[in-house]
Amino acid sequence: MEDFEIVDMHVHLCRTEEEERNYFLLPGRRERDRWSIPERRIEYMDMNNITTTAFMILVPRQQRGPLYEKAKLGELPEAQRQKEKERISQQIGPIMREMNEWGCGVGRQFPRLLPFIGMSDDLGGPEDMAEEVALRVSQGARGVKMHPGQFSHYPDDKAFWPMYAKCQELGIPILADSGPGPHSHLVFMYPNPLGYKLGEDDKNYAEPKSWAKVLEAFPKLTVILAHLGSAWWDERVELAQKYPNIYFDTSQGFAAPDQLPVVARRGLAEEDAVRVFRKIGVEKIIFGTDMPGIPLQPQLEQILRLPLEDREKRQILSENAKRALKI
């Protein structure tokens, strides 16, 4: 079997080994199997023929308490909701800026690690978010990471329009979570303070269809929606067929006997993956893992055993990512 070059479009890094242990609560994980600090990530890449990693910058799990409060603000009267949102943003915004600055520094030190800065309305108003993009790109950022569910906002909120315009102007992509529910899509992997419930009142902030207005308004903006296998494949197909600059990453994999889907009730079956890939267009599918929360090996093996041509596997494992990243 060909040893394909790999570009991993979706990884998370930590600043210290202690932060990694507290960020990724994976019982039984050995210290030798922790790869989230930058130096260790480079070692892991060399071991696994990964030439480039795009890493997503988020608020560390141990500092997300205010975000869990933010997720419940919709229950409050409007005036109180706005006041509480401002209070929470004053806590979260500085953490995001600190993490973004750190990530850009990592990218300068390790050119194979490409930072995607964290972005939400907790950074301030529309112009504040656009200015954060411009500043961090000047410091080496290669993209923007959005997590609508975690930060409780819809991607087609007009407050993000100046930020999208700046990304389009600077030619950098946005990678956004697109799993169901406001709750962490990793809730089955380790404990989550939000808990988990089925409910009609869940706000699906990250639903792919919410990107349609953005893609219409910003036709040259590259958008990568994460977690193709999680839900809403019909919406993804519709977006892919209408908008040329949208991609989908494979992080978290697909439901199979040896691969428990994270969102079990909605996971795309591995045996249906190729059919969906081809409806979307194989040239729009990008390999990603969401490491270290979800390991590389089973996800890579899924791609390698799919009934795809080697040409298509090369596209998914590296070539499409290089085009989206302009590398």
HELIX and SHEET records of a PDB file:
HELIX    1   1 GLU A   17  TYR A   23  1                                   7    
HELIX    2   2 GLU A   31  ASP A   33  5                                   3    
HELIX    3   3 PRO A   38  MET A   47  1                                  10    
HELIX    4   4 ARG A   61  GLN A   63  5                                   3    
HELIX    5   5 GLY A   65  LYS A   70  1                                   6    
HELIX    6   6 LEU A   73  GLU A   75  5                                   3    
HELIX    7   7 GLU A   78  GLN A  109  1                                  32    
HELIX    8   8 ASP A  121  LEU A  123  5                                   3    
HELIX    9   9 PRO A  126  SER A  138  1                                  13    
HELIX   10  10 PRO A  148  PHE A  151  1                                   4    
HELIX   11  11 LYS A  158  PHE A  160  5                                   3    
HELIX   12  12 TRP A  161  LEU A  170  1                                  10    
HELIX   13  13 PRO A  208  TRP A  211  5                                   4    
HELIX   14  14 ALA A  212  ALA A  217  1                                   6    
HELIX   15  15 TRP A  233  LYS A  242  1                                  10    
HELIX   16  16 ALA A  264  ARG A  266  5                                   3    
HELIX   17  17 GLU A  270  ILE A  280  1                                  11    
HELIX   18  18 VAL A  282  LYS A  284  5                                   3    
HELIX   19  19 LEU A  296  ARG A  305  1                                  10    
HELIX   20  20 ASP A  310  ARG A  314  1                                   5    
HELIX   21  21 GLN A  315  GLU A  319  3                                   5    
HELIX   22  22 ASN A  320  LEU A  325  1                                   6    
SHEET    1   A 8 ILE A   6  VAL A  11  0                                        
SHEET    2   A 8 ILE A  50  MET A  56  1                                        
SHEET    3   A 8 LEU A 113  MET A 119  1                                        
SHEET    4   A 8 GLY A 143  MET A 146  1                                        
SHEET    5   A 8 ILE A 174  ALA A 176  1                                        
SHEET    6   A 8 VAL A 223  LEU A 225  1                                        
SHEET    7   A 8 ILE A 246  ASP A 249  1                                        
SHEET    8   A 8 ILE A 285  ILE A 286  1                                        
END                                                                             
